[in-house]
């Protein structure tokens, strides 16, 4: 592979960037982040980036500080005459704000896309945006990867006798339907209604789960109210076992307790966000090879189609 590239990491994504660099068999670029007493910080590259293709790994969980650090990284690379600046954002924060769902609200995903574009990225590499159409918010190439290439082999390895794919809400029906078709198994939907953000009021199952080994599919788990309620509802309706897979491990507030006390056998995530909780049911599978292979394809001007199972 062309050696004229370099990978840098933001402060809180170093755990993943190290794995990506190991897959690419390259050292991680040296960068220093200096913090001031009032919380302000600055970034400084300690390696030459002039004329090089720069890949900046930074998920925007706990979004504000990580996002600001990424912007400073982009700006520093641009001012240091990098050949290209590629933002690798495995978890794209604000992705849930993709439309006006009530009067007088911002569309955060579009705003963040505009800021990244103005700051100077040439490409975005990300995993499982909340809505596929958010790729259109950007005016640069977007390599939108899917965790299905990680999760599908895992689900098949479980050898579940009566496999059934389910979604905890109707909004994820397209994703779940794709999984069900690939695995040639039944699909069940959950219809939920919310009182307010992060609080589910009611939920009903659409389909039959009696005697089935259910795998719930979602893009992220935040407070785990929806996924826990869906799992419990599946078991109450006769499911044999219930598992869940989701790309982004936000797991905030009471999430650990809810997952631990739920009907779930296990809750499987990728490592776009590090898991720092204590729930015994949580498991993470690394997305580092998927991201590294995509970086390799970008550098070699090859198609990334092979990265998709579905």
C-alpha positions as a Markdown table, in Angstrom:
| # | Residue | x | y | z |
|---|---|---|---|---|
| 1 | Unk | 0.0 | 0.0 | 0.0 |
| 2 | Unk | 1.1 | 3.6 | -0.6 |
| 3 | Unk | 3.1 | 4.5 | 2.4 |
| 4 | Unk | 2.5 | 8.2 | 2.1 |
| 5 | Unk | -0.4 | 8.2 | 4.5 |
| 6 | Unk | -0.6 | 8.7 | 8.3 |
| 7 | Unk | -3.2 | 7.9 | 10.9 |
| 8 | Unk | -3.8 | 10.1 | 13.9 |
| 9 | Unk | -6.2 | 9.7 | 16.8 |
| 10 | Unk | -8.2 | 12.0 | 19.0 |
| 11 | Unk | -7.8 | 11.6 | 22.7 |
| 12 | Unk | -10.8 | 9.4 | 23.4 |
| 13 | Unk | -10.6 | 7.2 | 20.3 |
| 14 | Unk | -7.0 | 6.1 | 20.7 |
| 15 | Unk | -8.2 | 2.6 | 21.9 |
| 16 | Unk | -9.7 | 2.0 | 18.4 |
| 17 | Unk | -7.0 | 3.9 | 16.4 |
| 18 | Unk | -4.4 | 1.6 | 17.8 |
| 19 | Unk | -6.3 | -1.5 | 16.6 |
| 20 | Unk | -6.7 | 0.1 | 13.2 |
| 21 | Unk | -3.0 | 0.8 | 12.9 |
| 22 | Unk | -2.2 | -2.7 | 13.9 |
| 23 | Unk | -4.5 | -4.0 | 11.1 |
| 24 | Unk | -2.7 | -1.6 | 8.7 |
| 25 | Unk | 0.7 | -2.6 | 10.0 |
| 26 | Unk | 1.7 | 1.1 | 10.5 |
| 27 | Unk | 2.7 | 3.3 | 13.5 |
| 28 | Unk | 0.2 | 5.8 | 14.8 |
| 29 | Unk | 1.1 | 9.4 | 14.1 |
| 30 | Unk | 2.3 | 11.4 | 17.0 |
| 31 | Unk | 0.1 | 14.3 | 18.2 |
| 32 | Unk | -0.1 | 16.3 | 21.3 |
| 33 | Unk | -3.3 | 17.8 | 22.9 |
| 34 | Unk | -2.6 | 20.6 | 25.4 |
| 35 | Unk | -5.3 | 21.4 | 27.9 |
| 36 | Unk | -5.6 | 24.8 | 29.6 |
| 37 | Unk | -6.9 | 25.5 | 33.1 |
| 38 | Unk | -10.3 | 26.7 | 31.8 |
| 39 | Unk | -10.9 | 23.6 | 29.7 |
| 40 | Unk | -9.7 | 25.0 | 26.4 |
| 41 | Unk | -7.3 | 22.8 | 24.4 |
| 42 | Unk | -5.2 | 22.9 | 21.3 |
| 43 | Unk | -3.7 | 20.1 | 19.1 |
| 44 | Unk | -0.3 | 19.9 | 17.6 |
| 45 | Unk | 1.1 | 17.3 | 15.1 |
| 46 | Unk | 4.5 | 16.1 | 16.0 |
| 47 | Unk | 5.1 | 14.6 | 12.6 |
| 48 | Unk | 5.3 | 16.1 | 9.1 |
| 49 | Unk | 2.0 | 15.9 | 7.3 |
| 50 | Unk | 2.8 | 18.1 | 4.2 |
| 51 | Unk | 1.8 | 16.2 | 1.1 |
| 52 | Unk | 0.5 | 13.2 | 3.0 |
| 53 | Unk | -2.9 | 11.6 | 3.1 |
| 54 | Unk | -4.1 | 12.1 | 6.7 |
| 55 | Unk | -6.7 | 9.9 | 8.4 |
| 56 | Unk | -8.1 | 11.3 | 11.6 |
| 57 | Unk | -9.9 | 8.8 | 13.9 |
| 58 | Unk | -12.3 | 10.3 | 16.3 |
| 59 | Unk | -15.8 | 9.1 | 17.3 |
| 60 | Unk | -18.0 | 11.9 | 18.6 |
| 61 | Unk | -19.5 | 10.2 | 21.7 |
| 62 | Unk | -19.8 | 12.6 | 24.6 |
| 63 | Unk | -20.1 | 14.7 | 21.5 |
| 64 | Unk | -19.0 | 18.3 | 22.2 |
| 65 | Unk | -15.3 | 17.9 | 23.4 |
| 66 | Unk | -14.5 | 15.1 | 21.0 |
| 67 | Unk | -16.1 | 16.9 | 18.1 |
| 68 | Unk | -14.2 | 20.1 | 18.9 |
| 69 | Unk | -10.9 | 18.2 | 19.1 |
| 70 | Unk | -11.6 | 16.7 | 15.7 |
| 71 | Unk | -12.2 | 20.1 | 14.2 |
| 72 | Unk | -8.9 | 21.4 | 15.6 |
| 73 | Unk | -7.2 | 18.3 | 14.1 |
| 74 | Unk | -8.7 | 19.0 | 10.7 |
| 75 | Unk | -7.7 | 22.6 | 10.9 |
| 76 | Unk | -4.2 | 21.8 | 12.0 |
| 77 | Unk | -3.8 | 19.3 | 9.1 |
| 78 | Unk | -5.1 | 21.7 | 6.6 |
| 79 | Unk | -2.7 | 24.5 | 7.8 |
| 80 | Unk | 0.2 | 22.0 | 7.7 |
| 81 | Unk | -0.5 | 21.4 | 4.0 |
| 82 | Unk | -1.8 | 17.8 | 4.2 |
| 83 | Unk | -2.6 | 16.3 | 0.7 |
| 84 | Unk | -6.0 | 15.0 | 1.8 |
| 85 | Unk | -7.8 | 15.0 | 5.1 |
| 86 | Unk | -10.0 | 12.0 | 5.8 |
| 87 | Unk | -12.2 | 12.1 | 8.9 |
| 88 | Unk | -12.8 | 8.6 | 10.3 |
| 89 | Unk | -15.8 | 9.0 | 12.6 |
| 90 | Unk | -17.0 | 5.5 | 13.5 |
| 91 | Unk | -19.8 | 6.9 | 15.7 |
| 92 | Unk | -21.2 | 10.1 | 14.2 |
| 93 | Unk | -22.8 | 12.1 | 17.0 |
| 94 | Unk | -26.0 | 14.1 | 16.4 |
| 95 | Unk | -27.1 | 11.6 | 13.8 |
| 96 | Unk | -30.5 | 11.2 | 15.5 |
| 97 | Unk | -31.2 | 14.9 | 14.6 |
| 98 | Unk | -31.7 | 14.2 | 10.9 |
| 99 | Unk | -35.0 | 16.0 | 10.3 |
| 100 | Unk | -37.5 | 18.5 | 11.8 |
| 101 | Unk | -39.8 | 16.2 | 13.7 |
| 102 | Unk | -41.4 | 19.1 | 15.5 |
| 103 | Unk | -41.6 | 22.9 | 15.0 |
| 104 | Unk | -38.6 | 25.2 | 15.7 |
| 105 | Unk | -35.9 | 22.5 | 16.2 |
| 106 | Unk | -32.4 | 22.3 | 14.7 |
| 107 | Unk | -31.2 | 19.6 | 12.3 |
| 108 | Unk | -28.0 | 18.8 | 14.2 |
| 109 | Unk | -26.7 | 16.1 | 11.7 |
| 110 | Unk | -26.8 | 18.6 | 8.8 |
| 111 | Unk | -25.2 | 21.4 | 10.9 |
| 112 | Unk | -22.3 | 19.1 | 11.9 |
| 113 | Unk | -21.9 | 17.9 | 8.3 |
| 114 | Unk | -21.7 | 21.6 | 7.2 |
| 115 | Unk | -19.1 | 22.4 | 9.9 |
| 116 | Unk | -16.9 | 19.4 | 8.9 |
| 117 | Unk | -17.1 | 20.5 | 5.3 |
| 118 | Unk | -16.2 | 24.1 | 5.9 |
| 119 | Unk | -13.4 | 23.1 | 8.3 |
| 120 | Unk | -11.9 | 21.1 | 5.4 |
| 121 | Unk | -12.4 | 17.3 | 5.2 |
| 122 | Unk | -12.0 | 15.6 | 1.9 |
| 123 | Unk | -13.7 | 12.4 | 2.8 |
| 124 | Unk | -15.8 | 10.8 | 5.6 |
| 125 | Unk | -15.6 | 7.2 | 6.8 |
| 126 | Unk | -18.3 | 6.3 | 9.2 |
| 127 | Unk | -20.4 | 3.3 | 10.5 |
| 128 | Unk | -24.2 | 2.9 | 10.5 |
| 129 | Unk | -25.5 | 6.4 | 10.4 |
| 130 | Unk | -28.9 | 6.7 | 12.1 |
| 131 | Unk | -30.5 | 7.3 | 8.6 |
| 132 | Unk | -28.8 | 6.4 | 5.3 |
| 133 | Unk | -29.9 | 9.6 | 3.7 |
| 134 | Unk | -27.6 | 11.6 | 6.0 |
| 135 | Unk | -24.8 | 10.8 | 3.5 |
| 136 | Unk | -26.5 | 13.5 | 1.4 |
| 137 | Unk | -25.7 | 16.1 | 4.0 |
| 138 | Unk | -22.1 | 16.1 | 2.9 |
| 139 | Unk | -20.5 | 17.5 | -0.2 |
| 140 | Unk | -17.5 | 15.2 | 0.0 |
| 141 | Unk | -17.3 | 11.4 | -0.6 |
| 142 | Unk | -18.8 | 9.4 | 2.3 |
| 143 | Unk | -17.8 | 5.8 | 2.8 |
| 144 | Unk | -20.8 | 4.6 | 4.9 |
| 145 | Unk | -19.9 | 1.2 | 6.4 |
| 146 | Unk | -22.3 | -1.3 | 7.9 |
| 147 | Unk | -21.7 | -3.4 | 11.0 |
| 148 | Unk | -23.7 | -6.2 | 9.3 |
| 149 | Unk | -20.4 | -7.5 | 7.9 |
| 150 | Unk | -19.3 | -7.9 | 11.6 |
| 151 | Unk | -22.6 | -9.1 | 13.1 |
| 152 | Unk | -23.9 | -11.5 | 10.5 |
| 153 | Unk | -21.0 | -14.0 | 10.8 |
| 154 | Unk | -21.4 | -13.7 | 14.6 |
| 155 | Unk | -25.1 | -14.5 | 14.5 |
| 156 | Unk | -24.5 | -17.4 | 12.1 |
| 157 | Unk | -21.9 | -18.8 | 14.5 |
| 158 | Unk | -24.5 | -19.0 | 17.2 |
| 159 | Unk | -26.2 | -21.8 | 15.3 |
| 160 | Unk | -29.6 | -20.8 | 16.7 |
| 161 | Unk | -32.2 | -23.5 | 15.9 |
| 162 | Unk | -35.2 | -21.3 | 15.5 |
| 163 | Unk | -33.7 | -18.0 | 14.6 |
| 164 | Unk | -35.9 | -14.9 | 14.3 |
| 165 | Unk | -34.7 | -11.3 | 13.6 |
| 166 | Unk | -36.6 | -8.5 | 15.3 |
| 167 | Unk | -36.4 | -4.8 | 15.5 |
| 168 | Unk | -37.2 | -2.8 | 18.7 |
| 169 | Unk | -39.0 | -0.1 | 16.7 |
| 170 | Unk | -40.6 | 0.3 | 13.2 |
| 171 | Unk | -37.9 | 2.8 | 12.2 |
| 172 | Unk | -35.3 | 0.0 | 12.1 |
| 173 | Unk | -37.5 | -2.3 | 10.0 |
| 174 | Unk | -35.4 | -1.8 | 6.8 |
| 175 | Unk | -32.2 | -2.9 | 8.6 |
| 176 | Unk | -33.9 | -5.8 | 10.3 |
| 177 | Unk | -35.5 | -7.0 | 7.1 |
| 178 | Unk | -32.2 | -7.0 | 5.3 |
| 179 | Unk | -30.7 | -9.2 | 8.1 |
| 180 | Unk | -33.8 | -11.5 | 8.0 |
| 181 | Unk | -33.5 | -12.0 | 4.2 |
| 182 | Unk | -29.8 | -12.7 | 4.3 |
| 183 | Unk | -30.2 | -15.3 | 7.1 |
| 184 | Unk | -33.4 | -16.7 | 5.6 |
| 185 | Unk | -35.4 | -16.4 | 8.8 |
| 186 | Unk | -38.7 | -14.7 | 10.0 |
| 187 | Unk | -38.9 | -11.0 | 10.8 |
| 188 | Unk | -40.8 | -9.5 | 13.8 |
| 189 | Unk | -41.4 | -5.8 | 14.4 |
| 190 | Unk | -42.0 | -3.9 | 17.6 |
| 191 | Unk | -44.2 | -0.8 | 17.4 |
| 192 | Unk | -43.4 | 1.7 | 20.2 |
| 193 | Unk | -44.8 | 5.0 | 21.2 |
| 194 | Unk | -42.8 | 7.5 | 23.2 |
| 195 | Unk | -43.9 | 10.0 | 25.8 |
| 196 | Unk | -40.7 | 11.9 | 25.4 |
| 197 | Unk | -37.0 | 11.3 | 24.4 |
| 198 | Unk | -35.5 | 8.2 | 26.0 |
| 199 | Unk | -38.8 | 7.1 | 27.5 |
| 200 | Unk | -41.0 | 4.5 | 25.9 |
| 201 | Unk | -44.8 | 4.6 | 26.7 |
| 202 | Unk | -46.2 | 1.6 | 25.0 |
| 203 | Unk | -44.9 | -1.3 | 22.8 |
| 204 | Unk | -46.6 | -4.0 | 20.8 |
| 205 | Unk | -45.2 | -7.0 | 18.8 |
| 206 | Unk | -46.1 | -7.4 | 15.2 |
| 207 | Unk | -45.5 | -11.1 | 14.3 |
| 208 | Unk | -45.1 | -14.4 | 16.1 |
| 209 | Unk | -42.2 | -15.2 | 18.4 |
| 210 | Unk | -43.3 | -18.2 | 20.3 |
| 211 | Unk | -40.6 | -20.9 | 20.5 |
| 212 | Unk | -38.2 | -18.6 | 18.5 |
| 213 | Unk | -34.6 | -17.6 | 19.3 |
| 214 | Unk | -34.9 | -13.9 | 18.8 |
| 215 | Unk | -32.1 | -11.5 | 17.8 |
| 216 | Unk | -33.0 | -7.8 | 18.1 |
| 217 | Unk | -31.2 | -5.5 | 15.7 |
| 218 | Unk | -30.6 | -1.8 | 16.2 |
| 219 | Unk | -28.1 | 0.9 | 15.3 |
| 220 | Unk | -27.5 | 2.2 | 18.8 |
| 221 | Unk | -28.4 | 1.7 | 22.5 |
| 222 | Unk | -28.6 | 4.8 | 24.6 |
| 223 | Unk | -30.5 | 4.4 | 27.9 |
| 224 | Unk | -31.6 | 0.8 | 26.9 |
| 225 | Unk | -35.2 | 1.5 | 27.7 |
| 226 | Unk | -36.4 | 0.4 | 24.3 |
| 227 | Unk | -34.2 | -2.7 | 23.8 |
| 228 | Unk | -34.9 | -4.0 | 27.4 |
| 229 | Unk | -38.6 | -3.5 | 27.0 |
| 230 | Unk | -38.6 | -5.2 | 23.6 |
| 231 | Unk | -36.6 | -8.2 | 25.0 |
| 232 | Unk | -38.9 | -8.6 | 28.0 |
| 233 | Unk | -41.9 | -8.4 | 25.7 |
| 234 | Unk | -40.5 | -11.1 | 23.4 |
| 235 | Unk | -40.0 | -13.5 | 26.4 |
| 236 | Unk | -43.5 | -12.8 | 27.7 |
| 237 | Unk | -44.8 | -13.8 | 24.3 |
| 238 | Unk | -43.1 | -17.2 | 24.3 |
| 239 | Unk | -39.7 | -16.6 | 22.8 |
| 240 | Unk | -37.1 | -19.2 | 23.7 |
| 241 | Unk | -34.1 | -16.9 | 24.0 |
| 242 | Unk | -33.6 | -13.2 | 23.2 |
| 243 | Unk | -30.3 | -11.5 | 22.2 |
| 244 | Unk | -29.5 | -8.1 | 20.8 |
| 245 | Unk | -26.9 | -6.6 | 18.5 |
| 246 | Unk | -26.3 | -2.9 | 18.0 |
| 247 | Unk | -23.5 | -0.9 | 16.4 |
| 248 | Unk | -23.0 | 1.9 | 18.8 |
| 249 | Unk | -22.6 | 1.4 | 22.6 |
| 250 | Unk | -23.8 | 4.7 | 24.0 |
| 251 | Unk | -25.1 | 3.0 | 27.2 |
| 252 | Unk | -25.8 | 6.1 | 29.3 |
| 253 | Unk | -27.7 | 6.6 | 32.6 |
| 254 | Unk | -29.6 | 3.5 | 33.7 |
| 255 | Unk | -28.6 | 1.4 | 30.6 |
| 256 | Unk | -26.3 | -1.1 | 32.5 |
| 257 | Unk | -29.0 | -1.9 | 35.1 |
| 258 | Unk | -31.7 | -2.2 | 32.5 |
| 259 | Unk | -29.7 | -4.6 | 30.3 |
| 260 | Unk | -28.6 | -6.7 | 33.3 |
| 261 | Unk | -32.1 | -7.0 | 34.6 |
| 262 | Unk | -33.7 | -7.7 | 31.2 |
| 263 | Unk | -34.6 | -10.9 | 29.4 |
| 264 | Unk | -31.5 | -10.5 | 27.1 |
| 265 | Unk | -29.0 | -13.4 | 27.1 |
| 266 | Unk | -26.4 | -11.0 | 25.7 |
| 267 | Unk | -26.1 | -7.5 | 24.3 |
| 268 | Unk | -23.4 | -7.3 | 21.5 |
| 269 | Unk | -21.9 | -4.1 | 20.2 |
| 270 | Unk | -19.0 | -3.0 | 18.0 |
| 271 | Unk | -16.3 | -0.8 | 19.6 |
| 272 | Unk | -17.1 | 2.5 | 17.8 |
| 273 | Unk | -17.6 | 3.7 | 21.4 |
| 274 | Unk | -15.7 | 2.1 | 24.3 |
| 275 | Unk | -17.7 | 0.3 | 26.9 |
| 276 | Unk | -16.7 | 1.3 | 30.4 |
| 277 | Unk | -19.7 | -0.1 | 32.3 |
| 278 | Unk | -20.1 | -3.3 | 34.4 |
| 279 | Unk | -23.0 | -5.2 | 32.8 |
| 280 | Unk | -22.1 | -8.9 | 32.5 |
| 281 | Unk | -24.3 | -9.3 | 29.4 |
| 282 | Unk | -22.4 | -6.7 | 27.2 |
| 283 | Unk | -19.9 | -7.9 | 24.6 |
| 284 | Unk | -18.0 | -5.9 | 22.0 |
| 285 | Unk | -16.6 | -7.0 | 18.6 |
| 286 | Unk | -14.0 | -4.8 | 17.1 |
| 287 | Unk | -14.8 | -2.9 | 13.9 |
| 288 | Unk | -11.0 | -2.1 | 13.4 |
| 289 | Unk | -10.5 | -4.5 | 10.5 |
| 290 | Unk | -13.5 | -3.2 | 8.7 |
| 291 | Unk | -12.2 | 0.4 | 9.0 |
| 292 | Unk | -8.6 | -0.5 | 8.2 |
| 293 | Unk | -9.7 | -2.4 | 5.1 |
| 294 | Unk | -11.6 | 0.7 | 4.0 |
| 295 | Unk | -8.6 | 2.9 | 4.5 |
| 296 | Unk | -6.6 | 0.5 | 2.5 |
| 297 | Unk | -9.1 | 0.6 | -0.4 |
| 298 | Unk | -9.1 | 4.4 | -0.3 |
| 299 | Unk | -5.3 | 4.6 | -0.5 |
| 300 | Unk | -5.2 | 2.0 | -3.3 |
| 301 | Unk | -8.1 | 3.6 | -5.2 |
| 302 | Unk | -10.1 | 0.4 | -5.0 |
| 303 | Unk | -13.9 | -0.2 | -4.6 |
| 304 | Unk | -15.1 | -0.8 | -1.0 |
| 305 | Unk | -18.0 | -3.0 | -2.3 |
| 306 | Unk | -16.3 | -6.0 | -0.8 |
| 307 | Unk | -16.8 | -4.5 | 2.7 |
| 308 | Unk | -20.6 | -5.1 | 2.4 |
| 309 | Unk | -22.3 | -8.4 | 3.0 |
| 310 | Unk | -25.7 | -6.7 | 2.7 |
